[in-house]
Amino acid sequence: MKILITGTSRGIGKAIAEKFLSLGHDVIGLDVNSPTIKHNSYEHYCTDILTGELPDVKSVQVLINNAGAQDSGRDIDVNLKGTIRVTEKYAFGGGIKSVLFISSASAHNGSEFPEYAASKGGVIAYMKNVALRVAKYGATSNSLSPGGVTTELNARVMNDEKMWRRIMEQTLLPKWASAEEIAEWAYFVTVVNKSMTAQDILIDNGEIAKAEFVW
């Protein structure tokens, strides 16, 4: 299948792209940075999803919106407006089978930076709007909301022993997901899944469920 993924130069987006490539799919990546994936079935475009030129890619079958910013001063512009711009261009043509959005646990609990949390909450609302509109193609639209993920972006807290201990105290399962695990979820939701749509899946190791009973 033809898969278009945004934000493929590192982290979750790169792991998702490599997952699909390993299974024989053709992957197109959009990222503001230069490519870090070398594969015969991978095509890379350096562009800003909000302000840059979006390439004319026909018959996208799976669209995965992963590109994002955090505490950048552009969180709403990139995470929400840029995502909408990409989706409106690629998701409503013939051949579309699935659209996936990478949101965040912050969309559920409001934690982290204000504009970041707001942008990711907007992504989930927009995902449901897309589900209503791609249903006529027999396509699904869903989102994943990861909590902490062990990527280079989070190295600062992962390498701070005191901060890491405090973070682990906030989860039922004292760990974070890997980018490769999120990629497995992305593959399942977009390819294996045929019946779930308009849903968000929270993958946070039980952080939002953490509760201390005081008697």
N, C-alpha and C positions, 0 to 999 in steps of 0.2 A: 504494500500500500504506500501511498504518498503521504508523508507525515510532515507537517510544518510546526516547528517549535520555536518559541522566542526565548532569548536568554540562554544560549547554548554554550557559552564560552567557559562556564565554570559551574560548580555546585549542582543543584538539583536539575537544572536544564541540561547540563552536559551529561549527567547520569541517565536522564530519560532518553536523550538522543542516542547514547551508546547502547542502551537496552534495545531500542528499536532496530538499530543498525545490526546488532548481533543476531537478530532474528530475521534478517534479510529484507527489511523495509528500506525504502528510499526516504531520506530525511533532508529537509531544507531548514537551515537555522538562520534566525535573525538575531543580531546582537550588535551593540555599539562597539564591542571589542573585536579584535582579530580572531580568527578561528583557532581553536586548540584541539580540534578533532581532525584526524587524517584518515579518510576512508573513501573508497571509490564511490560509495552510494550516498556521500554527504556533500551537500552544496551549501555554502555559507554566504550570507549577505551582511555587510557591515552597515547598519542603519539604526537610527533612533526611532523607536516604534511610535513616538508621538509627533516628531517633527521631520523625520527623514523620509526618503522615498521608499515606498513599499513595492517590492518587485511584483511583476505580474506572474503569479504562479497559478496555473490552471488546475482544476479538478483536485483540490486538496481533499483528502479523505478523512484525515484526523488532524485537528488543530489543537495545539497545546499552548496555552497562554501562561508562560512562566516568568518572563522578564519583569523585573521590578526594582524599586529603589526603597531605601529605608533611611528615615531621618535625613533626607537629602534636600529638603525645601521644595522637592518636585514629586513627593510621594503620590499625591492625588493625580497630578498630571500624568505621571508615568504609569503607576499601578492601575489606575482606573480609566483615565481618558485614553492613554495609549493602548490599553487592552481592548477597549471598545473599538478604537480605530482599526486595529488588526482584525478583530472578529467580524466587524461589518464588511471588511474587504474579502475575507476568505471563507467565512462559514456558511454563506447562503447561496452557494452555487451547486450545480449538479455533482453528485458523487460524495457529498459530505456524509460521514457516518458517525462522527463523534467530535464534540468540542469539550475540552477540559480546561479548567482554570485552576491555577495554583494560588489559593488564598492563604490564610494564616489562622492559627488558633487565636490570634489577637482579634479577629473578627467576631469571636464568640465571647471573649472575656474583657475586651477593651483595654488590655494591658499593652505595654510598650508605648511607642510615640503616638501622639494624638492623630496626626495626619495619616500615619501608617495604618493604625487601627481602623480609621474611618475609610481609607481607600480599600482595604481588604474586605470590610463589611459591604462596601459598594460592589465589589467584585462578585460576592455571593448573590446579591440582589440582581445584578445584571445577568449572572449565570442562569437564574430562573427565567428571566425575560427571554434569553436565547433559547432555552428549552422549549418555551411556547412556540417559538418561530421556526425551529428546525424540525419539530415533530412531523411536519408535512413531508419531510424527506425521509422519514423513518430513522432519524438520527437522534442521538442522546446528547445532553449537555449536563455536566456535573462539575463539581469542584472538590479539591483536596485542601484541607486546612492543617498543615503540619504545625506542630509545636516546635521545640528545638530540634535542629538538624546539625549533624557534625560536618559542617562545611568550613572552608577557609574563612568565610565571612564571619564566623563565630569563634575564630581562634582565640580572640582576646579573652573571652570568658572561659573557654575550654581550658586554657593554659593558666588561669588564675585559680589556684587550689581553693582558696577561701570562697571565692565567688561560685565556683563549680559545686562545692559542697552545699552551699545555700540553695542553689538551683535544684540539685538532686533531692533535697528535702521537700521540694514542692511537687514531686511526682509520685504516683503510686508505684510505677516501675522506674527505679532510679537509673535512668539512661535516656539518651536521645536517639532518635532514628538516624540512620545513615541516608545519604542521598540515593544510594542504590536501592534501599527499601522503598523510598518514595517513588522511585522509577518503576518498581514492581507494581505498586498501587496504580500508577498512571497507565501502565500497560493493561492491567486487569480492567480498569474502569472504561478505557477507550476501545479495547479490542475484544476481550472475553465477555464483558458485560453487554447484554442486548436489551435489558428490560428496565434498568434503573435510570431515571432521568430526573432532572431538577433537584438533585440532592447534593448536600455537602458532607464529606467524610472527614471527621476530626481524627487526626493521628498525632496524639500528644503525650503518649505514655501515661495517660490518666491524670495529667496536670490539672485539668479543669474539674475533675472529680475528687480531687484531694480535699478531704474534710477531716477535722479533728473533733471527735465526740467528747464533750466536756460534761460530766455528771456531778 
